[in-house]
Amino acid sequence: MSMTTYDSFGARARRFSPRLVLSELMMKQWFEPVIPFFVMIALWIAFSVVIRDYSSSENILSLLRLFAEFGFVALAMAFCLITGGIDLSVGAIFAVGNFSALFFLLVMEWPAGLAILATLAIGGAVGAMNGLLIGYLKARPFLTTLVTLIILRATVNLLNTHYATSFATNSTDSNVWDFLGSGNLFGLPVNAATLLIVLLIGHVFLSRSRYGWHLTAIGASRKAARHAGIRVNFMLFATYVLSGVLCAAGGVFYAARQTSTDSTTGVGWEFQALTAVVLGGVSLAGGKGTVWRAMIGALIVFSLTNGLVRSGVPGYVTSAIIGVLLLAAVGIDVKWSKNRGKVIQKTYVNPAYFELSPPPSVKSGDASPYAQNDRLIHAEAIGLDQVEGPEDVILDRQDRVYGSTRDGNIIRFSGPDLDQCEIFAHIGGRPLGMQFDQDENLIVAVAGMGVYGVKPDKTVYKITDETNRTWYKLNDDSRLRMADDLDIAPDGKIYFSDCTTRYEMTTNTLDILEARPNGRLVCYDPATKTTSTVINHFYFPNGICISHDGKSVLIASTSLCKIFRYWLEGPRKGQTEVLIDQLPGNPDNINRASDGTYWLALVGIRTPTFDLAMRKPDFRRRMVKEVPIDEWLAPGMNHGCVLKFTEDGRTLESFWDPTGVSHSTLTSMREHKGYLYLGGLENNRIGRVKLTGVDESWSGYEAYWGAKRRDRS
Amino acid sequence: MGFFDQFLRDMRQVVFRNSEQNAIPSMDGALSPNDKLDQCTPIGDPLPGLDDVIATPDGAVYASAGRRVYRLSGAGFSERAVVAEFDGDAGALALHPDGRLLVCVAGRGLAAVAQGGSAPRYLAAAGGRPLVGLTGVAAASDGVIYMTEGSVGRGSDAWMRDLMEKKKSGRILRCDSALESAIVLRDGLAWPNGLMVEAGGDAILYTEAWTHSVLRAQRQGAGIGASQPLARNLVGYPARIHPAGGSDLYLAFFGVRTHLIEFVLREDDFRDDMMRTVKPEYWLGPALSSQHDCLEPMQIGSIKALGIQKPWAPPRSYGLLVRMNAEGEIVESLHSRADGAYHGITAACSTPQGLVIASKGAGRLLLRGEERQ
């Protein structure tokens, strides 16, 4: 559900930013091979236009049959590259596989099944030789496999000349063999179908299995992988064995299809495979790549070779084109992997336009309820220089004061003069909003962690740290990024704000500057122990307060400078409406007041230049890029302001520290037994001022769970 | 500003590296920040509208503040007397070799006040344009008077709008000792904001605020030669220059450049809208002082942390006075940082009792005693 009352279709359309989509797309692993993917599609379309019947299903099937063997070889190469190595002997092993299959079948006259197994075993054995040298003897993969390539190639050529006549004269009538050569499986050529199955297994192996992760880890950093306890030697050995087996499998299919061998079988395939795999986006430096990328690259190289030959382009030109492609792919690979992070960083912040209504006057002496005064300047200080940034303050039934501080602590002051200071609990993260539940557990919203509870005996326990993911969002938003404030409904449900899903506590200024509805209202239901998002896409929701009658939630939107009401029950259940439209500043926490009204803290005051900047998204985008963080424009925050407003959204009065002498960045206030307690995000104290003409027996706990409840009248 | 304009701007930055946009130099070496201005002793009561201060040969100082020019003398400059009063704000001051006091009067022009209290003589126009906003005046030993005018037809208090409009219509003027035969020596300058005649009397030095530079021009008969920069790409917006003894000079900065202001100066569209819709006191630009008004622009680094305003926070206003040698090198600097009190320095002069500094932002004259130096 979105903020339909505020969000017109036009506003949303204007907010749509292709740059934002792009930056979020670029953070996705699967988006990396997007360029090769489209090149592949484009090649296909181009050849369909140039060559007759190219896109007919017969042609596609016959192309797939031709392609599959190369696919196996490319896959073998991809595995080696991902471990940070290279296997130049793939083409030669392929040729050996081709020869062996024919030899076992035609000369030894073994049954097809046995011949295939023996061929795969030979591939594995050759791979094991590579693997021994590279994995255990720490030989360089490039030279080792180059030597293997030369030796194998010479051997195959020798054997070929020796057995050529036997191959030509002998034949087999094995059905299995014929099926392998020309049969179909699931409507696909049998070799392509097998490749597909191998790819699926390879994908699961590489991306979901422990050993796949080990392979990638070794490629990313061999030393780190060793330090992490991965058996680097064995894994490398196994990879080259796998590579050998895959190449031999390609050789078997090739043998079944061609039933002949010559000195050109698999010549140059190592470079074609290398080109293909790098083109697809498997990094030459290792540690990055998927089987699909390898296949995309292989399809490009294959269709280019095949298509050019069929268009009548001479073979050497095709080779040259492939060479140039390899060069370009390697260059782009190096540049891209180096700069991808920077590109994301430069495009991630995407400010949106929005216009705020003109602010009411805050000029001192004006008739406005927001007029500045000095009612907070002389606030009594509690724990001066003992607390660091008490974002929220709350009092328990024993009149002790709690503050949530920036060092991850809940700090507690007790004693008649509130001068005994202790760390009540250490939660970690950045504790922000707090509330007591019926059992006097202190429920805390912790930025960077989620919602936590502290029992009266000081045990800390987790309540929730994730909610349901929005299915259409690219950014995974299931984690709670910055739980900000919370309140508890009479039925025990905890409503809390997660003010941004794109930034963190340390970068939440960017969210304000971006001015997009990145936040949400989330609800935790203790009865079912489930967490769900109530309002998605909210402009920096901050303060949360359940209304006195328990029928609605008040939500402060810091960037919109508005207060919203979300109905929990009654005829308007599920609807969101604007309660206060024009605030002179950025609202923070909301809390109940003793007389049935509400307190609201303004953390920032809107300045004319900041309001102007909000109407200039490009200005803000360039500012974020060109100006250092410390110099970014902000709302006025060196001032403290607390407001009191009624159930129907009328502001009654304000309490100010206009110069921020004692209370700047004022974020919260709590009324308790005739006093108003003040907390500030960046302040060095908790303050309190005496209120006059209020119910001096009223306290927050009583108003929620005790005698002062107003929801049962 | 469309995409294309931005692109052109970026290209200009690449091709013409040394044109108007230069990286702000960091304050290090002789410019290392300190609290020397805040350690100075304020002289007497505040002088609202304080602008210029000059030394007299007998050890006193003249200071212009509001519509008046004061003479301060005695130990610690505790004796204060009004020398002259005008119908416009008194600005830059200079002593003529013949003893007359030259005062730039807002809206009127240059006034020459003779001793004895007779009515001042005025130079009201030059080059066919009235002298509404003179910003600096100096007299050579041969009696010739030089003046700077910030922007033709614009009062000197409208400097902020001039900066935001990126105007270049300031002038350098000359007249004889009888305030006659005024001629325009140079025009099209980016807010010339003060000048002095070099110690030998061969050349004049003047500051140009919007280009952050001090320039030198040789005197050639009735005219001046081509301007040579003495110091360019300074850290702030220079105000007046006064001799500091020897060949050194005191250069005051009424504000310092910040990344955000430089950025805003590149954003034409934002500036236009700001000038149209926002009151000038809340504009994003240099200020003489911060009123701690919550509607003033604010920057992230200025947020008070644990009750403390960081001295190194990006300043809305700043106090900076430097001593510069004849080669244009800064030898000493006095600062009042973001958390300091004496911002918007417009002038300083040396006296036997020490250095007297005018902080226009605070409206205070400051004395930096010799024993402290």
Interface residues (C-beta under 8 A of the other chain):
Chain A: V362 Q372 D385 E388 G389 T509 I605 T607 P608 T609 F610 L612 A613 R615 K616 D618 F619 R622 M623 E626 V627 P628 I629 D630 E631 W632 L633 A634 P635 G636 M637 N638 H639 P658 T659 G660 S662 S664 T665 E682 N683 N684 R685
Chain B: M1 Q6 T258 H259 L260 F263 E267 D269 F270 D273 M274 T277 V278 K279 Y282 W283 L284 H292 C294 L295 E296 P297 M298 Q299 I300 G301 S302 I303 K304 A305 L306 G307 I308 Q309 A313 P314
